[in-house]
Amino acid sequence: MASKNLSAEKRHRQSERRRIQNKSVKSALRTCAKKLVTAVHDKDKTAAETYMRELAKQYDTAARKGIIKLNAAARKKSRMQKLVNTLMA
């Protein structure tokens, strides 16, 4: 960025750092969700419960930090829990 405004340059650097960090967190969320779905399809109850706990924790943390919205985290957790509950039925 070739701005003459020092504060604009700083904001750009900050937003770039945040974008990269947020991208990493979202990628970790998707990876954990895929592991959970795989465990459910393999009918592995213990692994599914473990991944569900981990995924819920990660969603809550991401929502608290503002990486994803609170309702989005709640919706995704609910859908994943419904998927896990199909194993228990």
C-alpha positions in Angstrom: 0.0 0.0 0.0 1.5 3.3 -1.1 -0.5 5.7 1.1 0.9 8.9 2.5 -1.2 8.6 5.5 0.7 6.8 8.3 -2.5 5.8 10.2 -3.9 4.2 7.0 -0.8 2.2 6.5 -0.9 1.0 10.1 -4.6 0.0 9.8 -3.8 -1.9 6.7 -1.0 -3.8 8.4 -3.3 -4.6 11.4 -6.2 -5.7 9.2 -3.8 -7.9 7.2 -2.6 -9.6 10.4 -6.1 -10.1 11.6 -7.3 -11.5 8.2 -4.5 -14.1 8.2 -5.3 -15.1 11.9 -9.0 -15.3 11.3 -8.5 -17.4 8.2 -6.4 -19.8 10.2 -9.2 -20.1 12.9 -11.9 -20.7 10.3 -9.8 -23.3 8.6 -9.3 -25.1 11.9 -13.1 -25.0 12.5 -13.8 -26.6 9.1 -11.1 -29.3 9.7 -12.7 -30.2 13.0 -16.1 -30.3 11.5 -14.9 -32.6 8.8 -13.4 -34.9 11.4 -16.7 -35.0 13.3 -18.7 -35.8 10.1 -16.3 -38.6 9.3 -16.6 -40.0 12.8 -20.4 -40.0 12.6 -20.4 -41.7 9.2 -18.0 -44.3 10.5 -20.4 -44.7 13.5 -17.6 -44.1 16.0 -19.5 -42.8 19.1 -16.5 -42.0 21.3 -14.6 -40.1 18.6 -17.8 -38.2 17.6 -18.4 -37.1 21.2 -14.8 -36.0 21.5 -14.8 -34.0 18.3 -18.2 -32.5 19.2 -16.8 -31.2 22.5 -13.7 -29.8 20.7 -15.8 -28.3 17.9 -18.2 -26.6 20.3 -15.3 -25.1 22.2 -13.7 -23.8 19.0 -17.0 -22.3 17.8 -17.6 -20.6 21.1 -14.1 -19.1 21.2 -14.3 -17.9 17.6 -17.7 -16.3 18.3 -16.4 -14.7 21.5 -13.5 -13.2 19.6 -15.8 -11.9 16.8 -14.3 -14.2 14.1 -17.8 -15.6 13.4 -21.1 -14.2 14.6 -22.8 -15.6 17.7 -25.8 -16.9 15.9 -23.7 -18.6 13.2 -21.8 -20.4 15.9 -25.0 -21.5 17.7 -26.5 -22.6 14.4 -23.5 -24.7 13.4 -23.2 -26.3 16.8 -26.8 -27.2 16.8 -26.6 -28.8 13.4 -23.5 -30.8 14.3 -25.1 -31.9 17.6 -28.2 -33.1 15.7 -25.8 -35.1 13.5 -24.1 -36.7 16.5 -27.5 -37.4 18.1 -28.4 -39.7 15.1 -25.7 -42.1 16.4 -27.3 -42.2 19.9 -30.8 -43.0 18.6 
